[in-house]
């Protein structure tokens, strides 16, 4: 499974589950977040991206949006696309469309 496929299907969180497949994703990602934060130089973006996916799949769209708004780096555009998807699921299609069509974001709806 490619990373692009995982990102498209909002299944990137599964990369954190490989060693902990018997644990709930929220617990695994919470532990990963805590461990990353203990480092002198840490980056929580990938964990936040994954947490947002789990929230999205459980229809907690507002929490997903909050996590995705705090993603930086190379996955920021994916987080913006996911944010638009969550707004769409919330019935905020005008806002979602603005995010999809924003030239600065260059995202697509999958």
Secondary structure, 3 states (H helix, E strand, C coil): CCHHHHHHCCCCCHHHHCCCCCCCHHHHHHHHHHHHHCCCCCCCHHHHHHHHHHHHHCCCHHHHHHHHCCCCHHHHHHHHHHHHHHHHHCCCHHHHHHHHHCCCCCCCCC
